[in-house]
Amino acid sequence: MDDTPYETTLYLFTLPLIVKMNLGRLFFLNGGALLNVDTGLSDPVDNQSGIGAMLGIGLGYEFNSGISLYLNPYMKAHSLVPFMPDMYQHHLVVTGIQLGLTYRLHRSMKACLFS
């Protein structure tokens, strides 16, 4: 097996189906399913079309003005259930940190201003 690093470009459209659970006033967990459609041919990586998963834990604070800031480290795994499986399916795993700003439009609604 060749472990030499290589560079490739992926064209991946992802529809996240994510839920968020607050853990007190500052912390939250978020996670759920990712519906992925790989729109390109990204050789040597297998097609990533399929169902994946996302999990994150975050820290957020809401000001009296209705503006909230949050920081959300996360991990996404694509094509855990591939639509076109190969014998030794590659699974793309992405980690990152999302910094966001939201504004409360109504008592039960929030709009994401920056993410």
Summary of the structure (lengths in Angstrom):
residues: 115
radius of gyration: 17.4
end to end distance: 38.9
largest distance: 56.6
contacts: 288
relative contact order: 0.20
helix: 0%
strand: 63%
